[in-house]
Amino acid sequence: MKTLTVYKPFDFENAIDAFDRDFHGFSPLAEMGRVMNNIFGYSGQSPASVARIPAVDVEETDKSYVLEAELPGFAMEDVSVNLDGGTVTIESKKDETVEKKDKVDKNFVLRERRSRSFSRSFKLPENADPDAISASFKNGLLTLTIGKRTEAQKKAIQIEG
């Protein structure tokens, strides 16, 4: 296998559609599946079109895979990258608090807490070297470089005549 695979633990819409195949026209169960997929970030659209899941580009070179994730508004301290077996996970949780106080007696008039989080997992190809992964973060762009095993890299063979 030579491709990174997006980890999707469960697809609600396909599971419900399989259960609900004989229903003609509008299907409440299928609609619920679409809503659940949207809640968990699994829509028929690309992951980048869902607001809370960052856009990711993956490029294969002769010696490595380069994964770039767009993380605008996140600082390097907000992001973590973990390797578990053959799966790389990029995740973040960022909590923000906005307070507006009454100027007279300093009592809270409004206090809002916001939390932004995401998690994306990618299964590494068999030819990836888990010991040759590096990460950098600059201007909201996380770049992972995943080296290929030496034996999996392309090599020119000299033809003798």
OpenMM code with the backbone's topology and positions (N, CA, C; nanometers):
from openmm import Vec3, app, unit

residues = "MET LYS THR LEU THR VAL TYR LYS PRO PHE ASP PHE GLU ASN ALA ILE ASP ALA PHE ASP ARG ASP PHE HIS GLY PHE SER PRO LEU ALA GLU MET GLY ARG VAL MET ASN ASN ILE PHE GLY TYR SER GLY GLN SER PRO ALA SER VAL ALA ARG ILE PRO ALA VAL ASP VAL GLU GLU THR ASP LYS SER TYR VAL LEU GLU ALA GLU LEU PRO GLY PHE ALA MET GLU ASP VAL SER VAL ASN LEU ASP GLY GLY THR VAL THR ILE GLU SER LYS LYS ASP GLU THR VAL GLU LYS LYS ASP LYS VAL ASP LYS ASN PHE VAL LEU ARG GLU ARG ARG SER ARG SER PHE SER ARG SER PHE LYS LEU PRO GLU ASN ALA ASP PRO ASP ALA ILE SER ALA SER PHE LYS ASN GLY LEU LEU THR LEU THR ILE GLY LYS ARG THR GLU ALA GLN LYS LYS ALA ILE GLN ILE GLU GLY".split()
positions = [
    Vec3(0.0846, -0.1174, 0.0000),
    Vec3(0.0000, 0.0000, 0.0000),
    Vec3(0.0884, 0.1227, 0.0000),
    Vec3(0.0626, 0.2204, -0.0894),
    Vec3(0.1495, 0.3358, -0.1031),
    Vec3(0.0779, 0.4675, -0.0786),
    Vec3(-0.0356, 0.4690, -0.0122),
    Vec3(-0.1054, 0.5945, 0.0084),
    Vec3(-0.1383, 0.6147, 0.1552),
    Vec3(-0.1469, 0.7422, 0.1946),
    Vec3(-0.1970, 0.7742, 0.3280),
    Vec3(-0.3476, 0.7592, 0.3247),
    Vec3(-0.4062, 0.7064, 0.4278),
    Vec3(-0.5491, 0.6833, 0.4339),
    Vec3(-0.6075, 0.7646, 0.5481),
    Vec3(-0.7148, 0.8407, 0.5210),
    Vec3(-0.7815, 0.9168, 0.6251),
    Vec3(-0.8585, 0.8192, 0.7124),
    Vec3(-0.8379, 0.8294, 0.8425),
    Vec3(-0.9039, 0.7407, 0.9376),
    Vec3(-1.0439, 0.7929, 0.9649),
    Vec3(-1.1438, 0.7124, 0.9367),
    Vec3(-1.2839, 0.7467, 0.9571),
    Vec3(-1.3461, 0.6338, 1.0381),
    Vec3(-1.3607, 0.6504, 1.1705),
    Vec3(-1.4056, 0.5382, 1.2525),
    Vec3(-1.5454, 0.4873, 1.2192),
    Vec3(-1.6340, 0.5748, 1.1729),
    Vec3(-1.7700, 0.5302, 1.1444),
    Vec3(-1.8350, 0.6285, 1.0487),
    Vec3(-1.9056, 0.5803, 0.9502),
    Vec3(-1.9772, 0.6646, 0.8551),
    Vec3(-2.1261, 0.6433, 0.8786),
    Vec3(-2.1888, 0.7381, 0.9483),
    Vec3(-2.3293, 0.7253, 0.9860),
    Vec3(-2.4210, 0.7160, 0.8649),
    Vec3(-2.3962, 0.8015, 0.7650),
    Vec3(-2.4857, 0.8077, 0.6507),
    Vec3(-2.4892, 0.6755, 0.5748),
    Vec3(-2.3733, 0.6168, 0.5467),
    Vec3(-2.3731, 0.4893, 0.4745),
    Vec3(-2.4346, 0.3776, 0.5561),
    Vec3(-2.4118, 0.3772, 0.6859),
    Vec3(-2.4704, 0.2730, 0.7704),
    Vec3(-2.6222, 0.2836, 0.7714),
    Vec3(-2.6746, 0.4039, 0.7822),
    Vec3(-2.8201, 0.4225, 0.7873),
    Vec3(-2.8811, 0.3979, 0.6500),
    Vec3(-2.8135, 0.4439, 0.5410),
    Vec3(-2.8654, 0.4184, 0.4069),
    Vec3(-2.8755, 0.2689, 0.3796),
    Vec3(-2.7787, 0.1920, 0.4259),
    Vec3(-2.7839, 0.0468, 0.4071),
    Vec3(-2.9037, -0.0124, 0.4812),
    Vec3(-2.9337, 0.0406, 0.5985),
    Vec3(-3.0469, -0.0064, 0.6785),
    Vec3(-3.1790, 0.0357, 0.6154),
    Vec3(-3.1792, 0.1506, 0.5486),
    Vec3(-3.3013, 0.2166, 0.5053),
    Vec3(-3.3187, 0.2153, 0.3529),
    Vec3(-3.2664, 0.1158, 0.2814),
    Vec3(-3.2671, 0.1145, 0.1350),
    Vec3(-3.4073, 0.1110, 0.0733),
    Vec3(-3.5008, 0.0474, 0.1344),
    Vec3(-3.6318, 0.0276, 0.0722),
    Vec3(-3.7231, 0.1490, 0.0835),
    Vec3(-3.6840, 0.2515, 0.1559),
    Vec3(-3.7668, 0.3700, 0.1748),
    Vec3(-3.7525, 0.4602, 0.0532),
    Vec3(-3.8637, 0.4942, -0.0150),
    Vec3(-3.8580, 0.5777, -0.1357),
    Vec3(-3.8807, 0.7236, -0.0980),
    Vec3(-3.8096, 0.8119, -0.1657),
    Vec3(-3.8260, 0.9548, -0.1373),
    Vec3(-3.7464, 0.9962, -0.0152),
    Vec3(-3.8012, 1.0869, 0.0622),
    Vec3(-3.7320, 1.1384, 0.1803),
    Vec3(-3.7220, 1.0318, 0.2882),
    Vec3(-3.6061, 1.0185, 0.3450),
    Vec3(-3.5851, 0.9202, 0.4504),
    Vec3(-3.5383, 0.9907, 0.5767),
    Vec3(-3.6183, 0.9893, 0.6812),
    Vec3(-3.5754, 1.0543, 0.8058),
    Vec3(-3.4461, 0.9944, 0.8610),
    Vec3(-3.4293, 0.8631, 0.8491),
    Vec3(-3.3076, 0.8002, 0.8998),
    Vec3(-3.1855, 0.8423, 0.8184),
    Vec3(-3.1999, 0.8482, 0.6856),
    Vec3(-3.0874, 0.8908, 0.6018),
    Vec3(-3.0524, 1.0364, 0.6313),
    Vec3(-3.1539, 1.1197, 0.6517),
    Vec3(-3.1293, 1.2605, 0.6859),
    Vec3(-3.0576, 1.2703, 0.8201),
    Vec3(-3.0964, 1.1875, 0.9172),
    Vec3(-3.0282, 1.1863, 1.0460),
    Vec3(-2.8816, 1.1451, 1.0275),
    Vec3(-2.8562, 1.0504, 0.9384),
    Vec3(-2.7195, 1.0090, 0.9092),
    Vec3(-2.6369, 1.1233, 0.8538),
    Vec3(-2.6965, 1.2018, 0.7633),
    Vec3(-2.6250, 1.3170, 0.7080),
    Vec3(-2.5948, 1.4190, 0.8177),
    Vec3(-2.6897, 1.4423, 0.9071),
    Vec3(-2.6686, 1.5360, 1.0179),
    Vec3(-2.5574, 1.4855, 1.1098),
    Vec3(-2.5582, 1.3569, 1.1428),
    Vec3(-2.4542, 1.3008, 1.2297),
    Vec3(-2.3166, 1.3109, 1.1634),
    Vec3(-2.3092, 1.2833, 1.0330),
    Vec3(-2.1819, 1.2957, 0.9623),
    Vec3(-2.1316, 1.4392, 0.9671),
    Vec3(-2.2225, 1.5358, 0.9524),
    Vec3(-2.1815, 1.6763, 0.9585),
    Vec3(-2.1326, 1.7137, 1.0980),
    Vec3(-2.1981, 1.6624, 1.2011),
    Vec3(-2.1563, 1.6907, 1.3384),
    Vec3(-2.0151, 1.6394, 1.3612),
    Vec3(-1.9860, 1.5195, 1.3129),
    Vec3(-1.8554, 1.4601, 1.3343),
    Vec3(-1.7565, 1.4931, 1.2224),
    Vec3(-1.7984, 1.5788, 1.1279),
    Vec3(-1.7077, 1.6231, 1.0237),
    Vec3(-1.6945, 1.5285, 0.9067),
    Vec3(-1.7881, 1.4336, 0.8893),
    Vec3(-1.7822, 1.3414, 0.7766),
    Vec3(-1.8976, 1.3752, 0.6830),
    Vec3(-1.8720, 1.4545, 0.5833),
    Vec3(-1.9779, 1.4833, 0.4878),
    Vec3(-1.9349, 1.4315, 0.3527),
    Vec3(-2.0218, 1.4402, 0.2569),
    Vec3(-1.9862, 1.4008, 0.1221),
    Vec3(-1.8870, 1.4988, 0.0615),
    Vec3(-1.8641, 1.6096, 0.1294),
    Vec3(-1.7710, 1.7099, 0.0820),
    Vec3(-1.6307, 1.6724, 0.1272),
    Vec3(-1.5331, 1.7417, 0.0720),
    Vec3(-1.3962, 1.7180, 0.1175),
    Vec3(-1.3836, 1.7679, 0.2603),
    Vec3(-1.2942, 1.7094, 0.3398),
    Vec3(-1.2787, 1.7523, 0.4775),
    Vec3(-1.2458, 1.8996, 0.4907),
    Vec3(-1.1797, 1.9578, 0.3919),
    Vec3(-1.1428, 2.0990, 0.4000),
    Vec3(-1.2651, 2.1895, 0.3966),
    Vec3(-1.3774, 2.1419, 0.3402),
    Vec3(-1.4952, 2.2272, 0.3309),
    Vec3(-1.5737, 2.2296, 0.4614),
    Vec3(-1.5417, 2.1433, 0.5540),
    Vec3(-1.6058, 2.1449, 0.6848),
    Vec3(-1.5222, 2.2359, 0.7729),
    Vec3(-1.5836, 2.3389, 0.8295),
    Vec3(-1.5105, 2.4484, 0.8931),
    Vec3(-1.4147, 2.4037, 1.0023),
    Vec3(-1.4490, 2.3035, 1.0808),
    Vec3(-1.3641, 2.2714, 1.1953),
    Vec3(-1.2554, 2.1683, 1.1655),
    Vec3(-1.2483, 2.1219, 1.0442),
    Vec3(-1.1444, 2.0261, 1.0090),
    Vec3(-1.0482, 2.0959, 0.9139),
    Vec3(-0.9195, 2.1026, 0.9505),
    Vec3(-0.8254, 2.1762, 0.8656),
    Vec3(-0.8007, 2.1063, 0.7318),
    Vec3(-0.7735, 2.1893, 0.6312),
    Vec3(-0.7397, 2.1375, 0.4992),
    Vec3(-0.6003, 2.0770, 0.5049),
    Vec3(-0.5826, 1.9631, 0.4374),
    Vec3(-0.4537, 1.8934, 0.4381),
    Vec3(-0.4169, 1.8564, 0.2946),
    Vec3(-0.2927, 1.8842, 0.2576),
    Vec3(-0.2381, 1.8408, 0.1293),
    Vec3(-0.1301, 1.7374, 0.1575),
    Vec3(-0.1267, 1.6305, 0.0782),
    Vec3(-0.0239, 1.5281, 0.0934),
    Vec3(0.0447, 1.5121, -0.0413),
    Vec3(0.1774, 1.5216, -0.0394),
    Vec3(0.2564, 1.5067, -0.1609),
    Vec3(0.3561, 1.3927, -0.1409),
    Vec3(0.3717, 1.3108, -0.2435),
    Vec3(0.4715, 1.2035, -0.2380),
    Vec3(0.5912, 1.2432, -0.3219),
    Vec3(0.7100, 1.2335, -0.2632),
    Vec3(0.8339, 1.2551, -0.3367),
    Vec3(0.9081, 1.1214, -0.3428),
    Vec3(1.0246, 1.1214, -0.4052),
    Vec3(1.1018, 0.9973, -0.4148),
    Vec3(1.1429, 0.9444, -0.2783),
    Vec3(1.1725, 1.0353, -0.1832),
    Vec3(1.2264, 0.9939, -0.0540),
    Vec3(1.1312, 1.0113, 0.0641),
    Vec3(1.0168, 1.0775, 0.0428),
    Vec3(0.9296, 1.1031, 0.1572),
    Vec3(0.7868, 1.1360, 0.1155),
    Vec3(0.7012, 1.1461, 0.2164),
    Vec3(0.5669, 1.2006, 0.2027),
    Vec3(0.5689, 1.3332, 0.2776),
    Vec3(0.5082, 1.4362, 0.2199),
    Vec3(0.5018, 1.5673, 0.2846),
    Vec3(0.3550, 1.6005, 0.3050),
    Vec3(0.3168, 1.6161, 0.4303),
    Vec3(0.1794, 1.6456, 0.4675),
    Vec3(0.1760, 1.7888, 0.5194),
    Vec3(0.0921, 1.8749, 0.4591),
    Vec3(0.0780, 2.0132, 0.5032),
    Vec3(-0.0656, 2.0363, 0.5487),
    Vec3(-0.0816, 2.0846, 0.6720),
    Vec3(-0.2139, 2.1122, 0.7286),
    Vec3(-0.2255, 2.2613, 0.7546),
    Vec3(-0.3322, 2.3223, 0.7030),
    Vec3(-0.3573, 2.4647, 0.7241),
    Vec3(-0.4272, 2.4822, 0.8585),
    Vec3(-0.3631, 2.5566, 0.9497),
    Vec3(-0.4176, 2.5760, 1.0845),
    Vec3(-0.4215, 2.7247, 1.1191),
    Vec3(-0.4984, 2.8046, 1.0447),
    Vec3(-0.5033, 2.9485, 1.0751),
    Vec3(-0.5647, 2.9725, 1.2123),
    Vec3(-0.5072, 3.0657, 1.2868),
    Vec3(-0.5593, 3.0975, 1.4192),
    Vec3(-0.5052, 3.0098, 1.5301),
    Vec3(-0.4300, 2.9068, 1.4958),
    Vec3(-0.3703, 2.8194, 1.5962),
    Vec3(-0.2232, 2.8544, 1.6123),
    Vec3(-0.1747, 2.8474, 1.7343),
    Vec3(-0.0328, 2.8645, 1.7621),
    Vec3(0.0309, 2.7268, 1.7722),
    Vec3(0.1625, 2.7226, 1.7606),
    Vec3(0.2336, 2.5954, 1.7673),
    Vec3(0.2036, 2.5232, 1.8987),
    Vec3(0.1869, 2.5980, 2.0075),
    Vec3(0.1597, 2.5384, 2.1387),
    Vec3(0.0218, 2.4725, 2.1453),
    Vec3(-0.0681, 2.5102, 2.0533),
    Vec3(-0.2044, 2.4562, 2.0521),
    Vec3(-0.2147, 2.3227, 1.9799),
    Vec3(-0.1106, 2.2850, 1.9062),
    Vec3(-0.1176, 2.1701, 1.8164),
    Vec3(-0.0277, 2.0581, 1.8666),
    Vec3(-0.0761, 1.9343, 1.8552),
    Vec3(0.0085, 1.8191, 1.8880),
    Vec3(0.0010, 1.7180, 1.7739),
    Vec3(0.1129, 1.6488, 1.7543),
    Vec3(0.1220, 1.5436, 1.6530),
    Vec3(0.1692, 1.4189, 1.7250),
    Vec3(0.0952, 1.3095, 1.7074),
    Vec3(0.1287, 1.1838, 1.7749),
    Vec3(0.1330, 1.0700, 1.6746),
    Vec3(0.2215, 0.9749, 1.7011),
    Vec3(0.2319, 0.8535, 1.6217),
    Vec3(0.1934, 0.7366, 1.7106),
    Vec3(0.0921, 0.6611, 1.6685),
    Vec3(0.0484, 0.5438, 1.7435),
    Vec3(0.0429, 0.4274, 1.6457),
    Vec3(0.1409, 0.3388, 1.6555),
    Vec3(0.1486, 0.2301, 1.5585),
    Vec3(0.1766, 0.2886, 1.4220),
    Vec3(0.0915, 0.2635, 1.3272),
    Vec3(0.1069, 0.3168, 1.1928),
    Vec3(0.0153, 0.4323, 1.1627),
    Vec3(-0.0338, 0.5016, 1.2664),
    Vec3(-0.1276, 0.6120, 1.2469),
    Vec3(-0.0716, 0.7406, 1.3051),
    Vec3(-0.0692, 0.8460, 1.2233),
    Vec3(-0.0281, 0.9793, 1.2680),
    Vec3(-0.1547, 1.0594, 1.2939),
    Vec3(-0.1621, 1.1230, 1.4112),
    Vec3(-0.2780, 1.2040, 1.4466),
    Vec3(-0.2343, 1.3465, 1.4747),
    Vec3(-0.3031, 1.4405, 1.4105),
    Vec3(-0.2833, 1.5835, 1.4347),
    Vec3(-0.4064, 1.6291, 1.5107),
    Vec3(-0.3854, 1.6942, 1.6254),
    Vec3(-0.5015, 1.7391, 1.7019),
    Vec3(-0.4716, 1.8676, 1.7762),
    Vec3(-0.5798, 1.9338, 1.8150),
    Vec3(-0.5661, 2.0572, 1.8897),
    Vec3(-0.6938, 2.0836, 1.9680),
    Vec3(-0.6746, 2.1507, 2.0777),
    Vec3(-0.7885, 2.2006, 2.1544),
    Vec3(-0.7497, 2.3388, 2.2033),
    Vec3(-0.8305, 2.4360, 2.1684),
    Vec3(-0.8011, 2.5740, 2.2045),
    Vec3(-0.9246, 2.6318, 2.2730),
    Vec3(-0.9082, 2.6732, 2.3978),
    Vec3(-1.0181, 2.7322, 2.4733),
    Vec3(-0.9987, 2.8826, 2.4803),
    Vec3(-1.1063, 2.9560, 2.4591),
    Vec3(-1.1022, 3.1016, 2.4657),
    Vec3(-1.2152, 3.1489, 2.5559),
    Vec3(-1.1893, 3.2545, 2.6319),
    Vec3(-1.2923, 3.3141, 2.7164),
    Vec3(-1.3035, 3.4619, 2.6819),
    Vec3(-1.4250, 3.5077, 2.6570),
    Vec3(-1.4513, 3.6487, 2.6296),
    Vec3(-1.5383, 3.7009, 2.7434),
    Vec3(-1.4921, 3.8073, 2.8081),
    Vec3(-1.5673, 3.8635, 2.9204),
    Vec3(-1.6056, 4.0076, 2.8904),
    Vec3(-1.7304, 4.0422, 2.9217),
    Vec3(-1.7765, 4.1799, 2.9141),
    Vec3(-1.8338, 4.2129, 3.0512),
    Vec3(-1.7757, 4.3145, 3.1166),
    Vec3(-1.8186, 4.3490, 3.2517),
    Vec3(-1.8947, 4.4802, 3.2526),
    Vec3(-1.9846, 4.4908, 3.3466),
    Vec3(-2.0562, 4.6153, 3.3713),
    Vec3(-1.9566, 4.7116, 3.4352),
    Vec3(-1.9432, 4.8315, 3.3816),
    Vec3(-1.8425, 4.9249, 3.4297),
    Vec3(-1.8731, 4.9797, 3.5687),
    Vec3(-1.9996, 4.9764, 3.6107),
    Vec3(-2.0364, 5.0371, 3.7386),
    Vec3(-1.9946, 4.9497, 3.8560),
    Vec3(-2.0440, 4.8279, 3.8616),
    Vec3(-2.0161, 4.7454, 3.9797),
    Vec3(-1.9302, 4.6217, 3.9494),
    Vec3(-1.8752, 4.6127, 3.8307),
    Vec3(-1.7835, 4.5050, 3.7913),
    Vec3(-1.8457, 4.3648, 3.7970),
    Vec3(-1.9766, 4.3572, 3.7918),
    Vec3(-2.0418, 4.2267, 3.7840),
    Vec3(-2.0404, 4.1795, 3.6392),
    Vec3(-2.0370, 4.0484, 3.6218),
    Vec3(-2.0403, 3.9956, 3.4864),
    Vec3(-2.1763, 4.0200, 3.4249),
    Vec3(-2.1764, 4.0760, 3.3063),
    Vec3(-2.2970, 4.0903, 3.2283),
    Vec3(-2.3010, 3.9768, 3.1255),
    Vec3(-2.1847, 3.9457, 3.0719),
    Vec3(-2.1748, 3.8394, 2.9741),
    Vec3(-2.0377, 3.7740, 2.9867),
    Vec3(-2.0363, 3.6427, 2.9894),
    Vec3(-1.9104, 3.5682, 2.9904),
    Vec3(-1.9297, 3.4468, 2.9013),
    Vec3(-1.8554, 3.4430, 2.7915),
    Vec3(-1.8691, 3.3336, 2.6958),
    Vec3(-1.7405, 3.2531, 2.6911),
    Vec3(-1.7567, 3.1245, 2.6808),
    Vec3(-1.6425, 3.0358, 2.6640),
    Vec3(-1.6565, 2.9677, 2.5295),
    Vec3(-1.5492, 2.9688, 2.4538),
    Vec3(-1.5486, 2.9027, 2.3239),
    Vec3(-1.4383, 2.7989, 2.3240),
    Vec3(-1.4641, 2.6927, 2.2544),
    Vec3(-1.3633, 2.5881, 2.2426),
    Vec3(-1.3553, 2.5474, 2.0965),
    Vec3(-1.2347, 2.5477, 2.0433),
    Vec3(-1.2133, 2.5007, 1.9065),
    Vec3(-1.1221, 2.3798, 1.9155),
    Vec3(-1.1633, 2.2720, 1.8548),
    Vec3(-1.0793, 2.1532, 1.8576),
    Vec3(-1.0980, 2.0749, 1.7286),
    Vec3(-0.9987, 1.9952, 1.6982),
    Vec3(-1.0079, 1.9062, 1.5842),
    Vec3(-0.9122, 1.7902, 1.6067),
    Vec3(-0.9335, 1.6859, 1.5309),
    Vec3(-0.8434, 1.5717, 1.5316),
    Vec3(-0.8512, 1.5072, 1.3940),
    Vec3(-0.7355, 1.4877, 1.3304),
    Vec3(-0.7297, 1.4187, 1.2018),
    Vec3(-0.6244, 1.3099, 1.2109),
    Vec3(-0.6576, 1.1935, 1.1622),
    Vec3(-0.5656, 1.0808, 1.1668),
    Vec3(-0.5393, 1.0293, 1.0263),
    Vec3(-0.4151, 0.9858, 1.0048),
    Vec3(-0.3737, 0.9333, 0.8763),
    Vec3(-0.2968, 0.8034, 0.8989),
    Vec3(-0.3383, 0.6992, 0.8299),
    Vec3(-0.2671, 0.5714, 0.8381),
    Vec3(-0.1480, 0.5789, 0.7435),
    Vec3(-0.0310, 0.5500, 0.7963),
    Vec3(0.0898, 0.5571, 0.7156),
    Vec3(0.0971, 0.4406, 0.6177),
    Vec3(0.1522, 0.4639, 0.4998),
    Vec3(0.1729, 0.3532, 0.4059),
    Vec3(0.2794, 0.2575, 0.4599),
    Vec3(0.2812, 0.1382, 0.4084),
    Vec3(0.3764, 0.0369, 0.4552),
    Vec3(0.5212, 0.0777, 0.4327),
    Vec3(0.5467, 0.1590, 0.3297),
    Vec3(0.6845, 0.1967, 0.2994),
    Vec3(0.7312, 0.3212, 0.3752),
    Vec3(0.6492, 0.3749, 0.4646),
    Vec3(0.6880, 0.4912, 0.5450),
    Vec3(0.7760, 0.4458, 0.6614),
    Vec3(0.8705, 0.5305, 0.6984),
    Vec3(0.9614, 0.5017, 0.8093),
    Vec3(0.9149, 0.5794, 0.9316),
    Vec3(0.8550, 0.5135, 1.0312),
    Vec3(0.8036, 0.5850, 1.1480),
    Vec3(0.9126, 0.6547, 1.2302),
    Vec3(1.0380, 0.6150, 1.2106),
    Vec3(1.1480, 0.6791, 1.2822),
    Vec3(1.2011, 0.8014, 1.2085),
    Vec3(1.1488, 0.8295, 1.0899),
    Vec3(1.1963, 0.9421, 1.0091),
    Vec3(1.0840, 1.0413, 0.9838),
    Vec3(1.0225, 1.0895, 1.0935),
    Vec3(0.9149, 1.1882, 1.0822),
    Vec3(0.9622, 1.3170, 1.1491),
    Vec3(0.9493, 1.4281, 1.0779),
    Vec3(0.9817, 1.5581, 1.1362),
    Vec3(0.8629, 1.6514, 1.1151),
    Vec3(0.8495, 1.7503, 1.2021),
    Vec3(0.7377, 1.8443, 1.1953),
    Vec3(0.7891, 1.9863, 1.2115),
    Vec3(0.7272, 2.0789, 1.1381),
    Vec3(0.7569, 2.2210, 1.1551),
    Vec3(0.6264, 2.2982, 1.1478),
    Vec3(0.6250, 2.4160, 1.2101),
    Vec3(0.5044, 2.4988, 1.2136),
    Vec3(0.5454, 2.6429, 1.1885),
    Vec3(0.4880, 2.7034, 1.0839),
    Vec3(0.5203, 2.8427, 1.0526),
    Vec3(0.3994, 2.9087, 0.9875),
    Vec3(0.3611, 3.0252, 1.0396),
    Vec3(0.2513, 3.1044, 0.9833),
    Vec3(0.1226, 3.0238, 0.9654),
    Vec3(0.0881, 2.9416, 1.0638),
    Vec3(-0.0363, 2.8648, 1.0578),
    Vec3(-0.0320, 2.7442, 0.9672),
    Vec3(0.0863, 2.7039, 0.9220),
    Vec3(0.0992, 2.5874, 0.8356),
    Vec3(0.1864, 2.4832, 0.9041),
    Vec3(0.1266, 2.3678, 0.9335),
    Vec3(0.1992, 2.2555, 0.9925),
    Vec3(0.2481, 2.1674, 0.8784),
    Vec3(0.3786, 2.1380, 0.8778),
    Vec3(0.4368, 2.0528, 0.7744),
    Vec3(0.4987, 1.9306, 0.8403),
    Vec3(0.4496, 1.8129, 0.8001),
    Vec3(0.5080, 1.6869, 0.8451),
    Vec3(0.5819, 1.6256, 0.7272),
    Vec3(0.7055, 1.5863, 0.7490),
    Vec3(0.7814, 1.5157, 0.6481),
    Vec3(0.8024, 1.3741, 0.7000),
    Vec3(0.7489, 1.2787, 0.6260),
    Vec3(0.7529, 1.1382, 0.6661),
    Vec3(0.8429, 1.0651, 0.5675),
    Vec3(0.9609, 1.0264, 0.6130),
    Vec3(1.0568, 0.9602, 0.5257),
    Vec3(1.0107, 0.8213, 0.4849),
    Vec3(1.0580, 0.7799, 0.3691),
    Vec3(1.0310, 0.6434, 0.3230),
    Vec3(1.1469, 0.5548, 0.3675),
    Vec3(1.1183, 0.4282, 0.3868),
    Vec3(1.2249, 0.3332, 0.4188),
    Vec3(1.3224, 0.3292, 0.3015),
    Vec3(1.4474, 0.3096, 0.3310),
    Vec3(1.5512, 0.3107, 0.2283),
    Vec3(1.5224, 0.2109, 0.1180),
    Vec3(1.4797, 0.0921, 0.1555),
    Vec3(1.4531, -0.0105, 0.0541),
    Vec3(1.3328, 0.0229, -0.0328),
    Vec3(1.2466, 0.1169, 0.0108),
    Vec3(1.1268, 0.1523, -0.0658),
    Vec3(1.1502, 0.2704, -0.1602),
    Vec3(1.2632, 0.3377, -0.1476),
    Vec3(1.2908, 0.4535, -0.2303),
    Vec3(1.3294, 0.4092, -0.3720),
    Vec3(1.2950, 0.4928, -0.4684),
    Vec3(1.3287, 0.4618, -0.6060),
    Vec3(1.4795, 0.4659, -0.6242),
    Vec3(1.5267, 0.3747, -0.7058),
    Vec3(1.6693, 0.3672, -0.7299),
    Vec3(1.6917, 0.3377, -0.8781),
    Vec3(1.7792, 0.4149, -0.9409),
    Vec3(1.8090, 0.3918, -1.0827),
    Vec3(1.9015, 0.2706, -1.0952),
    Vec3(1.8719, 0.1854, -1.1893),
    Vec3(1.9528, 0.0654, -1.2147),
    Vec3(2.0345, 0.0915, -1.3420),
    Vec3(2.1620, 0.0762, -1.3297),
    Vec3(2.2527, 0.0942, -1.4430),
    Vec3(2.2360, -0.0216, -1.5407),
    Vec3(2.2155, 0.0078, -1.6665),
    Vec3(2.2030, -0.0950, -1.7693),
    Vec3(2.3378, -0.1096, -1.8377),
    Vec3(2.3859, -0.2293, -1.8367),
    Vec3(2.5152, -0.2563, -1.8999),
    Vec3(2.4925, -0.3194, -2.0368),
    Vec3(2.5781, -0.2894, -2.1265),
    Vec3(2.5566, -0.3399, -2.2613),
    Vec3(2.6749, -0.4047, -2.3243),
] * unit.nanometer
topology = app.Topology()
chain = topology.addChain("A")
for resn in residues:
    res = topology.addResidue(resn, chain)
    for name in ("N", "CA", "C"):
        topology.addAtom(name, app.Element.getBySymbol(name[0]), res)
